[in-house]
Amino acid sequence: MYERVRKRLPNISLGTVYRNLELMADNGVILKIETSGKNRFDGTPEPHPHIRCIQCGKVDDVMNEVTAPELDEIEARGYDVKGCSIEYFGLCPECQTTVQ
C-alpha cells in the first residue's frame, strides 16, 4: 500500500503515513487492529470480528454478527470497558497450501 501512495506522492515518508493512520484511528475514521508485531488498519470503523492467519499474519474481516456479553454484566463486576475485539485464528488459504 505504501508503494502505491509513493507513486502519487513520491516525497511522503512512511512515518507520515503511520502518523495519519493513527490520527484517523483515534478519530474513529478507521479501525486499528493491534496484533503481535504489527498494527493493521481497517477501513471499516465499526467493531466487527477478524480472522488472522497464524502463519503469515494476514488479517481479514468476518462480517457475520457475533453475540458478546452485555456491557452491564461486565461493568457490574467493576470493569470500565474501553472496547472489545473478537478475533479468530487459523491458516489462510495460501498458507494451507504451503503446509500440506
N, CA, C and O atoms as a GROMACS GRO file, in nm:
protein
  400
    1MET      N    1   0.083  -0.119   0.000
    1MET     CA    2   0.000   0.000   0.000
    1MET      C    3   0.087   0.126   0.000
    1MET      O    4   0.060   0.222  -0.072
    2TYR      N    5   0.193   0.124   0.081
    2TYR     CA    6   0.280   0.240   0.089
    2TYR      C    7   0.340   0.273  -0.048
    2TYR      O    8   0.352   0.390  -0.084
    3GLU      N    9   0.377   0.171  -0.123
    3GLU     CA   10   0.434   0.195  -0.257
    3GLU      C   11   0.332   0.260  -0.350
    3GLU      O   12   0.370   0.341  -0.435
    4ARG      N   13   0.204   0.226  -0.337
    4ARG     CA   14   0.100   0.290  -0.418
    4ARG      C   15   0.089   0.438  -0.384
    4ARG      O   16   0.072   0.522  -0.472
    5VAL      N   17   0.099   0.470  -0.255
    5VAL     CA   18   0.093   0.610  -0.213
    5VAL      C   19   0.215   0.685  -0.268
    5VAL      O   20   0.202   0.798  -0.314
    6ARG      N   21   0.331   0.623  -0.262
    6ARG     CA   22   0.454   0.689  -0.309
    6ARG      C   23   0.451   0.719  -0.458
    6ARG      O   24   0.518   0.813  -0.503
    7LYS      N   25   0.375   0.642  -0.535
    7LYS     CA   26   0.365   0.671  -0.678
    7LYS      C   27   0.296   0.805  -0.701
    7LYS      O   28   0.328   0.878  -0.795
    8ARG      N   29   0.199   0.837  -0.613
    8ARG     CA   30   0.127   0.964  -0.626
    8ARG      C   31   0.197   1.077  -0.552
    8ARG      O   32   0.194   1.192  -0.595
    9LEU      N   33   0.262   1.043  -0.439
    9LEU     CA   34   0.331   1.143  -0.356
    9LEU      C   35   0.472   1.092  -0.328
    9LEU      O   36   0.497   1.036  -0.221
   10PRO      N   37   0.565   1.109  -0.420
   10PRO     CA   38   0.699   1.049  -0.407
   10PRO      C   39   0.777   1.091  -0.283
   10PRO      O   40   0.865   1.017  -0.239
   11ASN      N   41   0.749   1.207  -0.227
   11ASN     CA   42   0.826   1.255  -0.113
   11ASN      C   43   0.766   1.219   0.022
   11ASN      O   44   0.818   1.261   0.125
   12ILE      N   45   0.658   1.142   0.025
   12ILE     CA   46   0.593   1.109   0.152
   12ILE      C   47   0.674   1.002   0.225
   12ILE      O   48   0.723   0.907   0.164
   13SER      N   49   0.689   1.019   0.355
   13SER     CA   50   0.764   0.921   0.435
   13SER      C   51   0.668   0.819   0.497
   13SER      O   52   0.549   0.845   0.514
   14LEU      N   53   0.723   0.705   0.530
   14LEU     CA   54   0.644   0.601   0.597
   14LEU      C   55   0.595   0.651   0.732
   14LEU      O   56   0.484   0.617   0.773
   15GLY      N   57   0.674   0.730   0.801
   15GLY     CA   58   0.633   0.788   0.929
   15GLY      C   59   0.510   0.876   0.915
   15GLY      O   60   0.421   0.872   1.000
   16THR      N   61   0.504   0.955   0.809
   16THR     CA   62   0.387   1.040   0.784
   16THR      C   63   0.263   0.955   0.761
   16THR      O   64   0.155   0.987   0.812
   17VAL      N   65   0.278   0.848   0.685
   17VAL     CA   66   0.164   0.759   0.659
   17VAL      C   67   0.113   0.701   0.791
   17VAL      O   68  -0.008   0.705   0.816
   18TYR      N   69   0.202   0.649   0.875
   18TYR     CA   70   0.158   0.588   1.001
   18TYR      C   71   0.102   0.690   1.099
   18TYR      O   72   0.008   0.659   1.172
   19ARG      N   73   0.158   0.810   1.103
   19ARG     CA   74   0.102   0.914   1.190
   19ARG      C   75  -0.041   0.946   1.149
   19ARG      O   76  -0.128   0.964   1.235
   20ASN      N   77  -0.066   0.954   1.019
   20ASN     CA   78  -0.201   0.983   0.970
   20ASN      C   79  -0.296   0.866   0.994
   20ASN      O   80  -0.413   0.888   1.027
   21LEU      N   81  -0.248   0.744   0.979
   21LEU     CA   82  -0.332   0.628   1.010
   21LEU      C   83  -0.370   0.628   1.158
   21LEU      O   84  -0.486   0.602   1.193
   22GLU      N   85  -0.274   0.657   1.246
   22GLU     CA   86  -0.302   0.664   1.390
   22GLU      C   87  -0.404   0.773   1.420
   22GLU      O   88  -0.496   0.752   1.499
   23LEU      N   89  -0.389   0.889   1.356
   23LEU     CA   90  -0.482   1.000   1.376
   23LEU      C   91  -0.623   0.962   1.331
   23LEU      O   92  -0.720   0.990   1.400
   24MET      N   93  -0.633   0.898   1.215
   24MET     CA   94  -0.765   0.855   1.166
   24MET      C   95  -0.826   0.750   1.259
   24MET      O   96  -0.947   0.751   1.282
   25ALA      N   97  -0.745   0.659   1.312
   25ALA     CA   98  -0.796   0.559   1.406
   25ALA      C   99  -0.843   0.626   1.535
   25ALA      O  100  -0.948   0.590   1.589
   26ASP      N  101  -0.767   0.722   1.585
   26ASP     CA  102  -0.805   0.794   1.707
   26ASP      C  103  -0.937   0.869   1.690
   26ASP      O  104  -1.011   0.888   1.786
   27ASN      N  105  -0.965   0.912   1.567
   27ASN     CA  106  -1.088   0.986   1.539
   27ASN      C  107  -1.203   0.899   1.488
   27ASN      O  108  -1.308   0.949   1.450
   28GLY      N  109  -1.182   0.766   1.488
   28GLY     CA  110  -1.288   0.674   1.450
   28GLY      C  111  -1.317   0.663   1.301
   28GLY      O  112  -1.420   0.608   1.262
   29VAL      N  113  -1.227   0.714   1.218
   29VAL     CA  114  -1.246   0.708   1.073
   29VAL      C  115  -1.211   0.568   1.022
   29VAL      O  116  -1.275   0.518   0.929
   30ILE      N  117  -1.108   0.506   1.082
   30ILE     CA  118  -1.068   0.370   1.050
   30ILE      C  119  -1.053   0.293   1.181
   30ILE      O  120  -1.057   0.352   1.289
   31LEU      N  121  -1.036   0.164   1.172
   31LEU     CA  122  -1.021   0.079   1.289
   31LEU      C  123  -0.878   0.030   1.297
   31LEU      O  124  -0.823  -0.020   1.199
   32LYS      N  125  -0.816   0.044   1.414
   32LYS     CA  126  -0.681  -0.005   1.436
   32LYS      C  127  -0.690  -0.145   1.495
   32LYS      O  128  -0.758  -0.166   1.596
   33ILE      N  129  -0.622  -0.240   1.432
   33ILE     CA  130  -0.619  -0.377   1.481
   33ILE      C  131  -0.479  -0.403   1.533
   33ILE      O  132  -0.383  -0.408   1.456
   34GLU      N  133  -0.467  -0.419   1.663
   34GLU     CA  134  -0.337  -0.440   1.724
   34GLU      C  135  -0.308  -0.589   1.730
   34GLU      O  136  -0.380  -0.664   1.796
   35THR      N  137  -0.204  -0.631   1.661
   35THR     CA  138  -0.162  -0.770   1.664
   35THR      C  139  -0.019  -0.775   1.714
   35THR      O  140   0.048  -0.672   1.721
   36SER      N  141   0.026  -0.892   1.750
   36SER     CA  142   0.164  -0.903   1.796
   36SER      C  143   0.258  -0.872   1.680
   36SER      O  144   0.253  -0.937   1.576
   37GLY      N  145   0.341  -0.774   1.700
   37GLY     CA  146   0.437  -0.738   1.597
   37GLY      C  147   0.396  -0.617   1.516
   37GLY      O  148   0.466  -0.515   1.518
   38LYS      N  149   0.285  -0.625   1.442
   38LYS     CA  150   0.245  -0.516   1.353
   38LYS      C  151   0.104  -0.470   1.384
   38LYS      O  152   0.017  -0.550   1.421
   39ASN      N  153   0.081  -0.341   1.370
   39ASN     CA  154  -0.056  -0.290   1.376
   39ASN      C  155  -0.113  -0.293   1.235
   39ASN      O  156  -0.042  -0.266   1.138
   40ARG      N  157  -0.239  -0.325   1.226
   40ARG     CA  158  -0.310  -0.324   1.098
   40ARG      C  159  -0.419  -0.221   1.107
   40ARG      O  160  -0.466  -0.188   1.217
   41PHE      N  161  -0.461  -0.168   0.993
   41PHE     CA  162  -0.566  -0.068   0.990
   41PHE      C  163  -0.675  -0.115   0.895
   41PHE      O  164  -0.646  -0.163   0.785
   42ASP      N  165  -0.799  -0.100   0.937
   42ASP     CA  166  -0.914  -0.148   0.862
   42ASP      C  167  -1.002  -0.030   0.826
   42ASP      O  168  -1.034   0.053   0.912
   43GLY      N  169  -1.042  -0.020   0.700
   43GLY     CA  170  -1.126   0.089   0.654
   43GLY      C  171  -1.270   0.083   0.702
   43GLY      O  172  -1.346   0.178   0.682
   44THR      N  173  -1.309  -0.027   0.766
   44THR     CA  174  -1.443  -0.040   0.823
   44THR      C  175  -1.432  -0.006   0.972
   44THR      O  176  -1.386  -0.089   1.050
   45PRO      N  177  -1.475   0.115   1.013
   45PRO     CA  178  -1.452   0.158   1.151
   45PRO      C  179  -1.543   0.093   1.256
   45PRO      O  180  -1.510   0.095   1.374
   46GLU      N  181  -1.656   0.037   1.213
   46GLU     CA  182  -1.746  -0.025   1.311
   46GLU      C  183  -1.680  -0.153   1.364
   46GLU      O  184  -1.618  -0.227   1.288
   47PRO      N  185  -1.693  -0.179   1.495
   47PRO     CA  186  -1.634  -0.302   1.550
   47PRO      C  187  -1.694  -0.425   1.482
   47PRO      O  188  -1.816  -0.435   1.466
   48HIS      N  189  -1.608  -0.517   1.443
   48HIS     CA  190  -1.650  -0.643   1.382
   48HIS      C  191  -1.537  -0.743   1.400
   48HIS      O  192  -1.422  -0.704   1.420
   49PRO      N  193  -1.568  -0.872   1.392
   49PRO     CA  194  -1.465  -0.974   1.411
   49PRO      C  195  -1.367  -0.981   1.295
   49PRO      O  196  -1.396  -0.936   1.184
   50HIS      N  197  -1.252  -1.037   1.323
   50HIS     CA  198  -1.148  -1.058   1.222
   50HIS      C  199  -1.096  -1.201   1.232
   50HIS      O  200  -1.111  -1.267   1.335
   51ILE      N  201  -1.035  -1.247   1.125
   51ILE     CA  202  -0.964  -1.375   1.125
   51ILE      C  203  -0.819  -1.344   1.090
   51ILE      O  204  -0.791  -1.271   0.995
   52ARG      N  205  -0.727  -1.401   1.168
   52ARG     CA  206  -0.584  -1.376   1.148
   52ARG      C  207  -0.513  -1.507   1.121
   52ARG      O  208  -0.532  -1.605   1.193
   53CYS      N  209  -0.431  -1.508   1.017
   53CYS     CA  210  -0.352  -1.626   0.984
   53CYS      C  211  -0.237  -1.637   1.083
   53CYS      O  212  -0.161  -1.542   1.102
   54ILE      N  213  -0.225  -1.753   1.147
   54ILE     CA  214  -0.120  -1.772   1.248
   54ILE      C  215   0.017  -1.797   1.185
   54ILE      O  216   0.119  -1.801   1.255
   55GLN      N  217   0.020  -1.813   1.053
   55GLN     CA  218   0.149  -1.833   0.987
   55GLN      C  219   0.203  -1.705   0.925
   55GLN      O  220   0.317  -1.666   0.952
   56CYS      N  221   0.123  -1.637   0.842
   56CYS     CA  222   0.174  -1.518   0.771
   56CYS      C  223   0.126  -1.386   0.832
   56CYS      O  224   0.181  -1.280   0.798
   57GLY      N  225   0.027  -1.389   0.921
   57GLY     CA  226  -0.022  -1.268   0.986
   57GLY      C  227  -0.131  -1.194   0.911
   57GLY      O  228  -0.178  -1.090   0.957
   58LYS      N  229  -0.172  -1.244   0.795
   58LYS     CA  230  -0.279  -1.179   0.718
   58LYS      C  231  -0.405  -1.166   0.804
   58LYS      O  232  -0.438  -1.258   0.880
   59VAL      N  233  -0.473  -1.052   0.792
   59VAL     CA  234  -0.596  -1.027   0.868
   59VAL      C  235  -0.709  -0.998   0.770
   59VAL      O  236  -0.693  -0.916   0.679
   60ASP      N  237  -0.823  -1.065   0.787
   60ASP     CA  238  -0.941  -1.042   0.704
   60ASP      C  239  -1.061  -1.013   0.793
   60ASP      O  240  -1.066  -1.053   0.910
   61ASP      N  241  -1.158  -0.942   0.736
   61ASP     CA  242  -1.283  -0.915   0.807
   61ASP      C  243  -1.371  -1.040   0.812
   61ASP      O  244  -1.371  -1.121   0.719
   62VAL      N  245  -1.445  -1.053   0.920
   62VAL     CA  246  -1.553  -1.150   0.932
   62VAL      C  247  -1.677  -1.067   0.960
   62VAL      O  248  -1.691  -1.009   1.068
   63MET      N  249  -1.766  -1.060   0.863
   63MET     CA  250  -1.876  -0.964   0.875
   63MET      C  251  -2.005  -1.023   0.935
   63MET      O  252  -2.106  -0.954   0.942
   64ASN      N  253  -2.003  -1.150   0.977
   64ASN     CA  254  -2.123  -1.202   1.041
   64ASN      C  255  -2.132  -1.150   1.185
   64ASN      O  256  -2.031  -1.116   1.246
   65GLU      N  257  -2.253  -1.144   1.237
   65GLU     CA  258  -2.274  -1.092   1.372
   65GLU      C  259  -2.228  -1.192   1.476
   65GLU      O  260  -2.250  -1.313   1.462
   66VAL      N  261  -2.165  -1.142   1.580
   66VAL     CA  262  -2.121  -1.223   1.692
   66VAL      C  263  -2.185  -1.165   1.817
   66VAL      O  264  -2.183  -1.044   1.838
   67THR      N  265  -2.241  -1.251   1.900
   67THR     CA  266  -2.305  -1.205   2.023
   67THR      C  267  -2.201  -1.199   2.135
   67THR      O  268  -2.136  -1.299   2.166
   68ALA      N  269  -2.187  -1.083   2.194
   68ALA     CA  270  -2.094  -1.063   2.305
   68ALA      C  271  -2.175  -1.039   2.432
   68ALA      O  272  -2.291  -1.001   2.425
   69PRO      N  273  -2.114  -1.062   2.548
   69PRO     CA  274  -2.185  -1.035   2.674
   69PRO      C  275  -2.227  -0.888   2.682
   69PRO      O  276  -2.159  -0.800   2.630
   70GLU      N  277  -2.337  -0.862   2.747
   70GLU     CA  278  -2.385  -0.726   2.767
   70GLU      C  279  -2.284  -0.648   2.852
   70GLU      O  280  -2.228  -0.702   2.948
   71LEU      N  281  -2.262  -0.522   2.817
   71LEU     CA  282  -2.167  -0.440   2.893
   71LEU      C  283  -2.209  -0.427   3.039
   71LEU      O  284  -2.124  -0.423   3.128
   72ASP      N  285  -2.340  -0.420   3.064
   72ASP     CA  286  -2.388  -0.407   3.203
   72ASP      C  287  -2.336  -0.523   3.288
   72ASP      O  288  -2.297  -0.504   3.404
   73GLU      N  289  -2.336  -0.642   3.230
   73GLU     CA  290  -2.291  -0.761   3.302
   73GLU      C  291  -2.142  -0.751   3.338
   73GLU      O  292  -2.102  -0.790   3.448
   74ILE      N  293  -2.062  -0.699   3.246
   74ILE     CA  294  -1.919  -0.685   3.269
   74ILE      C  295  -1.891  -0.570   3.364
   74ILE      O  296  -1.810  -0.583   3.456
   75GLU      N  297  -1.957  -0.457   3.343
   75GLU     CA  298  -1.934  -0.340   3.427
   75GLU      C  299  -1.984  -0.364   3.570
   75GLU      O  300  -1.934  -0.300   3.662
   76ALA      N  301  -2.080  -0.453   3.589
   76ALA     CA  302  -2.128  -0.487   3.723
   76ALA      C  303  -2.017  -0.550   3.807
   76ALA      O  304  -2.023  -0.549   3.930
   77ARG      N  305  -1.916  -0.605   3.740
   77ARG     CA  306  -1.802  -0.664   3.810
   77ARG      C  307  -1.693  -0.561   3.840
   77ARG      O  308  -1.586  -0.596   3.890
   78GLY      N  309  -1.721  -0.433   3.808
   78GLY     CA  310  -1.626  -0.327   3.840
   78GLY      C  311  -1.536  -0.282   3.727
   78GLY      O  312  -1.451  -0.196   3.747
   79TYR      N  313  -1.553  -0.340   3.610
   79TYR     CA  314  -1.469  -0.301   3.496
   79TYR      C  315  -1.522  -0.177   3.428
   79TYR      O  316  -1.643  -0.156   3.420
   80ASP      N  317  -1.431  -0.094   3.380
   80ASP     CA  318  -1.465   0.021   3.297
   80ASP      C  319  -1.426  -0.017   3.154
   80ASP      O  320  -1.310  -0.003   3.116
   81VAL      N  321  -1.520  -0.065   3.076
   81VAL     CA  322  -1.492  -0.119   2.943
   81VAL      C  323  -1.458  -0.006   2.846
   81VAL      O  324  -1.532   0.092   2.836
   82LYS      N  325  -1.346  -0.020   2.776
   82LYS     CA  326  -1.300   0.080   2.679
   82LYS      C  327  -1.312   0.030   2.536
   82LYS      O  328  -1.299   0.109   2.443
   83GLY      N  329  -1.338  -0.098   2.516
   83GLY     CA  330  -1.350  -0.152   2.382
   83GLY      C  331  -1.361  -0.302   2.385
   83GLY      O  332  -1.355  -0.365   2.491
   84CYS      N  333  -1.375  -0.359   2.268
   84CYS     CA  334  -1.390  -0.503   2.256
   84CYS      C  335  -1.340  -0.545   2.119
   84CYS      O  336  -1.360  -0.474   2.020
   85SER      N  337  -1.276  -0.660   2.112
   85SER     CA  338  -1.240  -0.714   1.981
   85SER      C  339  -1.257  -0.865   1.986
   85SER      O  340  -1.229  -0.929   2.087
   86ILE      N  341  -1.304  -0.919   1.876
   86ILE     CA  342  -1.319  -1.063   1.863
   86ILE      C  343  -1.234  -1.103   1.743
   86ILE      O  344  -1.249  -1.049   1.634
   87GLU      N  345  -1.144  -1.198   1.766
   87GLU     CA  346  -1.052  -1.239   1.660
   87GLU      C  347  -1.046  -1.391   1.654
   87GLU      O  348  -1.031  -1.459   1.756
   88TYR      N  349  -1.058  -1.443   1.534
   88TYR     CA  350  -1.042  -1.585   1.509
   88TYR      C  351  -0.899  -1.608   1.462
   88TYR      O  352  -0.838  -1.518   1.404
   89PHE      N  353  -0.846  -1.728   1.486
   89PHE     CA  354  -0.711  -1.763   1.443
   89PHE      C  355  -0.718  -1.888   1.356
   89PHE      O  356  -0.799  -1.976   1.380
   90GLY      N  357  -0.633  -1.894   1.256
   90GLY     CA  358  -0.627  -2.012   1.170
   90GLY      C  359  -0.524  -1.994   1.062
   90GLY      O  360  -0.436  -1.908   1.072
   91LEU      N  361  -0.534  -2.074   0.958
   91LEU     CA  362  -0.445  -2.065   0.844
   91LEU      C  363  -0.522  -2.013   0.724
   91LEU      O  364  -0.629  -2.064   0.691
   92CYS      N  365  -0.466  -1.910   0.657
   92CYS     CA  366  -0.530  -1.856   0.538
   92CYS      C  367  -0.516  -1.959   0.424
   92CYS      O  368  -0.436  -2.052   0.434
   93PRO      N  369  -0.594  -1.943   0.317
   93PRO     CA  370  -0.587  -2.040   0.206
   93PRO      C  371  -0.445  -2.056   0.149
   93PRO      O  372  -0.405  -2.168   0.116
   94GLU      N  373  -0.370  -1.947   0.136
   94GLU     CA  374  -0.235  -1.955   0.081
   94GLU      C  375  -0.143  -2.037   0.171
   94GLU      O  376  -0.065  -2.120   0.123
   95CYS      N  377  -0.151  -2.014   0.302
   95CYS     CA  378  -0.065  -2.088   0.395
   95CYS      C  379  -0.106  -2.234   0.408
   95CYS      O  380  -0.022  -2.320   0.434
   96GLN      N  381  -0.233  -2.264   0.388
   96GLN     CA  382  -0.278  -2.403   0.392
   96GLN      C  383  -0.213  -2.484   0.281
   96GLN      O  384  -0.180  -2.601   0.300
   97THR      N  385  -0.194  -2.421   0.164
   97THR     CA  386  -0.132  -2.495   0.054
   97THR      C  387   0.017  -2.518   0.076
   97THR      O  388   0.072  -2.615   0.025
   98THR      N  389   0.082  -2.431   0.153
   98THR     CA  390   0.225  -2.449   0.179
   98THR      C  391   0.250  -2.548   0.293
   98THR      O  392   0.358  -2.606   0.302
   99VAL      N  393   0.149  -2.567   0.380
   99VAL     CA  394   0.163  -2.656   0.495
   99VAL      C  395   0.147  -2.803   0.453
   99VAL      O  396   0.211  -2.892   0.510
  100GLN      N  397   0.061  -2.827   0.356
  100GLN     CA  398   0.028  -2.966   0.319
  100GLN      C  399   0.139  -3.039   0.255
  100GLN      O  400   0.123  -3.156   0.220
   0.00000   0.00000   0.00000
